[in-house]
Amino acid sequence: MAYKDLSDFIRVIEEAGELKRITVEVDPILEIAEIADRMMKSDGPALIFENVKGSEFPLVINLFGSQKRMNLALEVDNIDIIGEKILALIEPEIPKNLMGKLKMLPKLKQISNFIPKMVSKAACQELVNSENPSLDEIPILKTWPQDGGKFITFPLVFTKDPESGMRNCGMYRMHVYDERTTGMHWHIHKHGAKHYHKAEGEEKPLEVAVALGCDPAVLYSATAPLPDDVDEMMFAGFLRNAPVELVKCKTIDVEVPANAEFILEGYVNPSERRVEGPFGDHTGYYSLKEEYPVFHLKAITRRKKPIYPCTIVGKPPMEDCFMGKATERIFLPLLKKTLPEIVDINLPLEGIFHNFIFISIDKRYPGQAQKVMHAIWGTGQMMFIKFVVILDKHVNIQDLSEVIWRIGNNVDAERDITVVKGPVDALDHVSPLPYFGAKMGIDATKKGPKDGHFREWPDDIEMPDAIKDIVNSRWNEYGF
């Protein structure tokens, strides 16, 4: 059953022993971040700080910071199930007779259940402040010592395409400048930035609503790498198996999740820029100062007793790693539909989800590894991946030790390395130019005459199964 709201999810993870409450006063300037960082790096629980210095509102952090909590958030025992459900929806069998058509009806009805539902009354609007709204009342964190200030780190930013009116929801950090203005960290490649670019071309302000704290499916959906024409709230409805209820904002023409804790209503002016950052980012380095659009606050609506959700990012592993791994498993079946030779993928935590991807393939012809590399660089946000490593189907690519061993033994640098140029992530600080740099593909598959390798390729060292069975059967007899 879908979670009603953030508090409902908190109740469930607390009952599962995945939450700890801190009742003593704690400072939102660095102290909470240090506590949370220790919890994230030790597979610790979610945390609720009930007495945050300078605010009347409690703060929750590390909601998704374990595999168990990620499964609870998406209400599955195994994240892989979600990808299988997506395939089942997008690949309906073509019915050949009346009975087949009748069997399609339940699936069509299921799709209709994902469409967002408008409501006129919402918990997120129990209290409305459009006269004197202030961000100072919210316990916003400063997470790292060289940060340019406090940052809203878990915002769901809602905009509409000025031409089509289509909704987008993305997660873009917000540097708090004062009680009514923040930075809007829209990278040039993001959908929110595309909406802003269109509004700026028309010399019109872009209305923006920011939801803070929703049910976990809605929170996760804001991070999902969906195509431009897929509504994040529709995807959230699919994940929670129930429609997301939306309500129209009080001062702007934007719809937001009715079950949110806080809503920030405002706008971004065309051509207005302000220095944003530095910010201790998920790369493990500070992202540097740069000019970004400015969000102006018009109103705050909220619950009577809201909880402020946030996260911190930094050197992995962090909470975002578990969200990223969920994305890896959810979208693998779709990737395999495009590239059927793919057996498995691994976006390792150390690669912060855009530096490395390991891919095992069922190799059948020369150049197949290179074909997969280029396809990856041409697929959505995977265009940012700096190192694509292709391995054979029998390789356990989830084992980092085996991957590195295979690369060391299977790769001839001149023959097996491909270097290309193209878009790179905005947070990449090593590329000579912003947003553009080099990427590398590594073919670590076994080579043979068809690949131009005419030397004998030795077999892996493996003990016969018969000997393994003997040793297994006598293990206790050996005295171990």
C-alpha positions as CSV (number, residue, x, y, z in Angstrom):
1,M,0.0,0.0,0.0
2,A,1.3,3.4,-1.0
3,Y,2.7,5.6,1.8
4,K,0.5,8.5,2.7
5,D,3.3,10.9,3.3
6,L,6.8,11.3,4.7
7,S,5.6,10.6,8.3
8,D,4.1,7.3,7.2
9,F,7.4,6.2,5.8
10,I,9.3,7.4,8.9
11,R,6.9,5.3,11.0
12,V,7.6,2.2,8.9
13,I,11.4,2.5,9.0
14,E,11.3,3.2,12.8
15,E,9.3,0.0,13.3
16,A,11.9,-1.8,11.2
17,G,14.7,-0.5,13.5
18,E,16.1,1.7,10.8
19,L,15.6,5.1,12.5
20,K,17.2,6.9,15.5
21,R,15.8,10.0,17.2
22,I,18.2,12.6,18.7
23,T,16.6,14.7,21.3
24,V,19.5,16.9,22.5
25,E,20.0,20.3,20.8
26,V,22.2,20.0,17.7
27,D,23.6,22.8,15.4
28,P,22.6,22.8,11.7
29,I,25.9,24.4,10.9
30,L,28.3,21.5,10.3
31,E,27.4,19.5,13.4
32,I,24.4,17.6,11.9
33,A,26.4,17.0,8.7
34,E,29.3,15.4,10.7
35,I,26.9,13.1,12.6
36,A,25.1,12.1,9.4
37,D,28.3,11.5,7.5
38,R,29.5,9.0,10.2
39,M,26.1,7.2,10.0
40,M,26.2,7.0,6.2
41,K,29.7,5.6,6.1
42,S,28.9,3.0,8.7
43,D,25.6,1.8,7.2
44,G,23.8,3.5,10.0
45,P,20.1,4.4,10.5
46,A,18.1,7.3,9.4
47,L,18.2,10.2,11.9
48,I,15.6,12.5,13.2
49,F,16.9,15.6,15.0
50,E,14.1,16.8,17.2
51,N,15.8,19.8,18.7
52,V,17.6,21.7,15.9
53,K,19.2,24.9,17.1
54,G,17.4,28.0,15.8
55,S,14.3,26.2,14.5
56,E,11.0,24.8,15.9
57,F,10.9,22.1,13.2
58,P,12.5,18.6,13.4
59,L,14.9,17.5,10.7
60,V,15.2,14.0,9.1
61,I,18.3,12.8,7.2
62,N,19.7,9.6,5.7
63,L,16.2,8.3,4.8
64,F,17.5,6.1,1.9
65,G,20.9,5.3,3.3
66,S,20.7,1.5,3.3
67,Q,19.6,-1.2,0.9
68,K,16.8,-2.2,3.4
69,R,15.5,1.4,3.6
70,M,15.6,1.7,-0.2
71,N,13.6,-1.5,-0.5
72,L,11.1,-0.2,2.1
73,A,10.9,3.1,0.3
74,L,9.9,1.5,-3.0
75,E,7.9,-1.2,-1.3
76,V,9.7,-4.2,-2.8
77,D,11.9,-7.0,-1.6
78,N,14.2,-6.6,-4.5
79,I,14.6,-3.5,-6.6
80,D,15.0,-5.6,-9.8
81,I,11.3,-6.3,-9.6
82,I,10.6,-2.7,-10.6
83,G,12.5,-2.9,-13.9
84,E,10.6,-6.1,-14.7
85,K,7.3,-4.3,-14.1
86,I,8.3,-1.5,-16.4
87,L,9.0,-3.9,-19.2
88,A,5.7,-5.7,-18.6
89,L,3.9,-2.3,-19.1
90,I,5.8,-1.1,-22.2
91,E,5.7,-4.5,-23.9
92,P,2.1,-5.5,-24.1
93,E,1.5,-8.5,-26.3
94,I,-0.6,-7.7,-29.4
95,P,-3.9,-9.5,-28.9
96,K,-5.0,-11.7,-31.8
97,N,-8.6,-12.4,-30.8
98,L,-11.4,-11.1,-28.6
99,M,-10.2,-13.1,-25.5
100,G,-6.7,-11.6,-25.9
101,K,-8.2,-8.1,-26.1
102,L,-10.2,-8.7,-22.9
103,K,-7.0,-9.8,-21.2
104,M,-5.4,-6.5,-22.0
105,L,-8.0,-4.5,-20.1
106,P,-6.5,-5.0,-16.6
107,K,-3.2,-3.7,-17.8
108,L,-4.8,-0.6,-19.4
109,K,-6.7,0.1,-16.1
110,Q,-3.4,-0.2,-14.2
111,I,-1.8,2.5,-16.4
112,S,-4.7,4.8,-15.7
113,N,-4.1,4.4,-11.9
114,F,-0.7,6.1,-12.3
115,I,-2.1,9.4,-13.6
116,P,-1.7,12.2,-11.0
117,K,-4.9,13.3,-9.4
118,M,-5.8,16.9,-8.6
119,V,-7.3,17.8,-5.2
120,S,-8.6,21.1,-3.8
121,K,-7.5,20.6,-0.2
122,A,-4.0,19.5,0.9
123,A,-2.0,19.0,4.0
124,C,0.8,21.0,2.5
125,Q,-1.4,24.1,2.6
126,E,-2.7,23.8,6.2
127,L,-0.7,27.0,6.9
128,V,-0.1,29.7,4.3
129,N,2.3,32.6,4.6
130,S,2.4,34.9,1.6
131,E,2.8,38.1,3.5
132,N,6.2,37.6,5.1
133,P,7.6,34.2,4.2
134,S,11.1,33.5,5.5
135,L,13.5,30.6,4.9
136,D,15.1,31.4,8.2
137,E,12.4,29.4,10.0
138,I,13.5,26.1,8.3
139,P,16.5,24.2,9.8
140,I,18.6,24.4,6.6
141,L,22.1,22.9,6.9
142,K,25.5,24.1,6.1
143,T,27.2,20.8,5.4
144,W,30.9,21.4,4.7
145,P,33.3,24.1,6.0
146,Q,34.1,25.7,2.7
147,D,30.4,25.8,1.6
148,G,29.3,29.3,0.5
149,G,26.5,29.1,3.0
150,K,23.4,27.0,3.8
151,F,22.0,24.8,1.1
152,I,18.6,23.1,0.6
153,T,19.8,19.7,-0.4
154,F,16.6,17.6,-0.9
155,P,14.3,19.9,-2.9
156,L,11.8,18.8,-5.5
157,V,11.8,21.6,-8.0
158,F,8.7,21.9,-10.1
159,T,8.5,23.9,-13.3
160,K,6.4,24.0,-16.5
161,D,7.6,24.1,-20.1
162,P,6.6,27.7,-21.2
163,E,5.6,26.3,-24.6
164,S,3.9,23.0,-23.9
165,G,2.9,23.4,-20.3
166,M,4.5,20.0,-19.5
167,R,5.6,19.5,-16.0
168,N,9.1,18.7,-14.8
169,C,10.3,17.8,-11.3
170,G,14.0,17.7,-10.6
171,M,16.3,17.8,-7.6
172,Y,18.6,20.8,-7.8
173,R,20.4,22.2,-4.8
174,M,19.5,25.7,-3.6
175,H,22.1,28.0,-2.1
176,V,20.4,30.2,0.5
177,Y,21.4,33.8,0.1
178,D,18.9,35.4,2.5
179,E,15.4,34.7,3.9
180,R,13.8,35.2,0.5
181,T,16.3,34.3,-2.2
182,T,18.4,31.3,-3.2
183,G,20.5,30.1,-6.1
184,M,18.8,27.7,-8.5
185,H,21.5,25.1,-9.5
186,W,20.3,24.2,-13.0
187,H,23.0,22.5,-15.0
188,I,22.8,23.3,-18.7
189,H,21.9,19.7,-19.4
190,K,18.9,19.5,-17.0
191,H,15.2,19.7,-17.9
192,G,14.6,22.5,-15.5
193,A,17.3,24.5,-17.2
194,K,15.6,23.9,-20.5
195,H,12.3,25.4,-19.2
196,Y,14.2,28.4,-17.9
197,H,16.0,28.9,-21.2
198,K,12.7,29.0,-23.0
199,A,11.2,31.5,-20.5
200,E,14.4,33.6,-20.7
201,G,14.1,33.7,-24.5
202,E,10.6,35.2,-24.1
203,E,12.0,37.6,-21.4
204,K,9.5,36.2,-18.9
205,P,9.9,35.0,-15.3
206,L,9.6,31.3,-14.8
207,E,7.3,30.3,-12.0
208,V,8.9,27.7,-9.7
209,A,7.6,25.6,-6.8
210,V,9.8,23.6,-4.4
211,A,8.3,20.7,-2.4
212,L,10.2,19.7,0.7
213,G,9.3,16.3,2.1
214,C,7.0,13.9,0.3
215,D,6.3,10.1,0.3
216,P,9.5,8.2,-0.7
217,A,8.3,7.3,-4.3
218,V,7.9,11.0,-5.1
219,L,11.2,11.8,-3.5
220,Y,13.0,9.2,-5.5
221,S,11.3,10.0,-8.8
222,A,12.8,13.5,-8.8
223,T,16.2,11.9,-9.1
224,A,15.3,9.4,-11.8
225,P,16.9,9.8,-15.3
226,L,13.6,10.0,-17.2
227,P,13.2,11.1,-20.8
228,D,11.9,14.7,-21.4
229,D,8.4,13.5,-22.2
230,V,7.9,11.3,-19.1
231,D,6.2,13.0,-16.1
232,E,8.0,12.3,-12.8
233,M,4.7,12.3,-11.0
234,M,3.3,9.7,-13.3
235,F,6.5,7.6,-12.7
236,A,6.0,8.1,-8.9
237,G,2.4,6.9,-9.3
238,F,3.8,3.7,-11.0
239,L,6.3,3.2,-8.2
240,R,3.7,3.6,-5.4
241,N,1.0,1.9,-7.4
242,A,-1.4,4.7,-6.7
243,P,-1.8,8.2,-8.2
244,V,0.1,11.1,-6.7
245,E,-2.3,13.7,-5.4
246,L,-1.4,17.2,-6.6
247,V,-2.7,20.6,-5.5
248,K,-2.4,24.0,-7.2
249,C,-0.1,26.4,-5.5
250,K,-1.6,29.5,-3.8
251,T,0.4,32.2,-5.6
252,I,1.6,30.6,-8.8
253,D,0.3,28.4,-11.5
254,V,2.2,25.2,-10.6
255,E,0.9,22.0,-9.2
256,V,2.7,20.2,-6.3
257,P,2.4,17.0,-4.2
258,A,-0.5,17.5,-1.8
259,N,1.3,15.4,0.9
260,A,4.4,17.5,1.1
261,E,5.7,19.0,4.3
262,F,6.7,22.4,3.0
263,I,6.1,24.2,-0.3
264,L,8.2,27.1,-1.4
265,E,6.4,29.2,-4.1
266,G,8.3,31.7,-6.2
267,Y,9.9,32.6,-9.5
268,V,13.2,33.0,-11.4
269,N,13.7,36.1,-13.4
270,P,15.2,36.1,-16.9
271,S,18.9,37.0,-17.2
272,E,19.3,37.4,-13.4
273,R,22.4,35.6,-12.2
274,R,24.2,35.4,-8.9
275,V,27.3,33.5,-7.7
276,E,26.4,30.1,-6.3
277,G,28.8,27.9,-4.2
278,P,31.2,26.6,-3.3
279,F,29.5,23.4,-2.3
280,G,30.9,20.1,-0.9
281,D,29.5,17.9,-3.7
282,H,29.0,14.2,-4.3
283,T,32.2,14.0,-6.3
284,G,34.0,14.3,-2.9
285,Y,35.4,17.7,-4.0
286,Y,33.9,21.2,-3.7
287,S,32.1,22.3,-6.8
288,L,33.4,25.9,-7.3
289,K,31.7,29.2,-7.5
290,E,29.7,29.9,-10.6
291,E,26.8,32.1,-11.6
292,Y,23.3,30.6,-11.7
293,P,19.7,31.8,-11.8
294,V,18.1,33.2,-8.7
295,F,15.0,31.9,-7.0
296,H,12.7,34.5,-5.4
297,L,10.4,33.3,-2.6
298,K,6.7,34.5,-2.8
299,A,5.1,32.2,-0.2
300,I,5.6,29.3,2.1
301,T,2.8,26.8,2.6
302,R,3.2,23.9,5.1
303,R,1.7,21.4,7.4
304,K,0.9,22.5,10.9
305,K,3.7,20.2,12.2
306,P,6.1,19.6,9.3
307,I,9.4,17.6,9.2
308,Y,12.2,19.1,7.2
309,P,14.0,16.4,5.0
310,C,17.6,16.9,3.9
311,T,20.6,15.0,2.8
312,I,24.4,15.5,2.6
313,V,26.8,14.5,-0.2
314,G,30.5,14.0,-0.2
315,K,33.1,11.2,-0.5
316,P,31.3,7.9,-1.1
317,P,29.6,6.0,0.3
318,M,26.8,8.4,1.1
319,E,23.0,8.2,1.1
320,D,22.8,9.1,-2.6
321,C,24.8,5.9,-3.4
322,F,21.8,3.7,-2.5
323,M,19.5,5.9,-4.7
324,G,21.9,5.6,-7.5
325,K,22.1,1.8,-7.2
326,A,18.3,1.6,-7.3
327,T,18.4,3.6,-10.5
328,E,20.9,1.1,-11.9
329,R,18.7,-1.9,-11.3
330,I,15.4,-0.2,-12.3
331,F,16.6,0.9,-15.7
332,L,18.8,-2.1,-16.6
333,P,15.9,-4.0,-18.3
334,L,15.2,-1.0,-20.5
335,L,18.9,-0.7,-21.4
336,K,19.0,-4.4,-22.3
337,K,16.0,-3.8,-24.7
338,T,18.2,-1.3,-26.6
339,L,21.4,-3.3,-26.3
340,P,20.3,-7.0,-26.0
341,E,23.9,-8.2,-25.7
342,I,24.2,-6.6,-22.2
343,V,24.1,-9.2,-19.4
344,D,24.6,-6.9,-16.4
345,I,25.9,-3.4,-15.5
346,N,27.6,-1.9,-12.4
347,L,27.9,1.8,-11.7
348,P,30.3,1.5,-8.8
349,L,30.0,3.7,-5.8
350,E,33.5,4.9,-6.2
351,G,32.6,6.2,-9.7
352,I,29.9,8.5,-8.2
353,F,27.6,7.2,-11.0
354,H,29.1,9.1,-13.9
355,N,32.8,8.3,-13.8
356,F,32.7,4.5,-14.3
357,I,30.3,1.9,-15.7
358,F,31.2,-1.8,-15.9
359,I,29.2,-3.8,-18.5
360,S,29.3,-7.5,-19.1
361,I,28.2,-8.6,-22.6
362,D,27.5,-11.7,-24.6
363,K,30.2,-11.0,-27.2
364,R,29.6,-12.6,-30.6
365,Y,31.6,-10.5,-33.1
366,P,34.6,-8.2,-33.4
367,G,34.0,-4.6,-32.5
368,Q,30.9,-5.4,-30.4
369,A,32.5,-3.9,-27.3
370,Q,33.1,-0.6,-29.1
371,K,29.5,-0.7,-30.4
372,V,28.3,-0.9,-26.8
373,M,30.6,1.9,-25.7
374,H,29.3,4.3,-28.3
375,A,25.7,3.3,-27.6
376,I,26.2,4.1,-23.9
377,W,27.6,7.5,-24.6
378,G,24.5,8.2,-26.8
379,T,22.0,7.2,-24.2
380,G,20.5,10.0,-22.0
381,Q,22.5,11.0,-18.9
382,M,25.0,8.1,-19.6
383,M,26.6,10.5,-22.0
384,F,28.5,11.8,-19.0
385,I,30.2,8.5,-18.2
386,K,34.0,9.0,-18.4
387,F,35.2,5.3,-18.4
388,V,33.1,2.5,-20.0
389,V,34.6,-0.9,-19.3
390,I,33.3,-3.9,-21.3
391,L,33.8,-7.4,-20.0
392,D,32.7,-10.9,-21.0
393,K,29.4,-12.4,-19.9
394,H,30.8,-14.8,-17.3
395,V,32.6,-12.0,-15.4
396,N,31.1,-10.9,-12.1
397,I,31.1,-7.2,-12.7
398,Q,29.7,-6.5,-9.2
399,D,33.0,-7.7,-7.8
400,L,35.4,-4.8,-8.1
401,S,38.4,-7.0,-7.5
402,E,37.6,-9.3,-10.4
403,V,36.9,-6.3,-12.7
404,I,40.3,-4.8,-12.0
405,W,42.0,-8.2,-12.4
406,R,40.4,-8.7,-15.8
407,I,41.4,-5.2,-17.0
408,G,45.0,-5.8,-16.0
409,N,45.1,-9.2,-17.9
410,N,42.8,-8.6,-20.8
411,V,43.7,-5.2,-22.2
412,D,46.3,-4.2,-24.7
413,A,46.5,-0.4,-24.4
414,E,47.0,0.4,-28.1
415,R,44.3,-2.0,-29.4
416,D,41.7,-2.0,-26.6
417,I,41.4,1.6,-25.5
418,T,39.0,4.0,-27.3
419,V,39.2,7.7,-26.5
420,V,36.4,10.1,-27.7
421,K,35.3,13.6,-27.0
422,G,31.9,14.8,-26.0
423,P,29.7,16.2,-23.2
424,V,30.9,15.8,-19.6
425,D,29.2,16.4,-16.3
426,A,29.0,20.0,-15.1
427,L,30.8,18.9,-11.9
428,D,33.8,17.5,-13.8
429,H,36.6,19.7,-12.6
430,V,39.4,18.0,-14.7
431,S,38.1,18.7,-18.2
432,P,40.0,21.6,-19.8
433,L,36.7,23.2,-20.9
434,P,33.4,23.3,-18.9
435,Y,30.9,20.6,-20.0
436,F,33.2,19.2,-22.7
437,G,36.0,16.7,-22.5
438,A,37.5,13.3,-23.3
439,K,36.1,9.9,-22.3
440,M,37.6,6.4,-22.5
441,G,36.2,3.0,-23.5
442,I,38.1,-0.1,-22.4
443,D,37.5,-3.4,-24.1
444,A,38.4,-6.0,-21.5
445,T,36.8,-8.9,-23.2
446,K,38.7,-12.1,-24.4
447,K,40.3,-11.6,-27.8
448,G,40.8,-14.1,-30.7
449,P,41.8,-14.2,-34.3
450,K,38.6,-12.3,-35.4
451,D,39.8,-9.5,-33.1
452,G,43.3,-9.5,-34.8
453,H,44.8,-11.5,-31.8
454,F,46.5,-14.6,-33.2
455,R,48.4,-15.6,-30.1
456,E,46.9,-18.3,-27.9
457,W,44.6,-17.0,-25.1
458,P,45.1,-19.0,-21.9
459,D,42.2,-20.4,-19.9
460,D,41.3,-19.1,-16.5
461,I,42.7,-21.1,-13.6
462,E,39.8,-23.2,-12.2
463,M,39.6,-26.3,-10.1
464,P,37.3,-29.1,-11.6
465,D,33.8,-29.3,-10.0
466,A,34.5,-32.9,-9.1
467,I,37.4,-31.9,-6.9
468,K,35.4,-29.1,-5.4
469,D,32.6,-31.5,-4.5
470,I,35.1,-33.9,-2.8
471,V,36.6,-31.1,-0.7
472,N,33.2,-29.7,0.2
473,S,32.0,-33.1,1.4
474,R,35.2,-33.7,3.5
475,W,35.5,-30.1,4.8
476,N,34.6,-30.9,8.4
477,E,36.7,-34.0,8.3
478,Y,39.8,-31.9,7.6
479,G,39.2,-30.3,11.0
480,F,38.3,-26.8,9.8
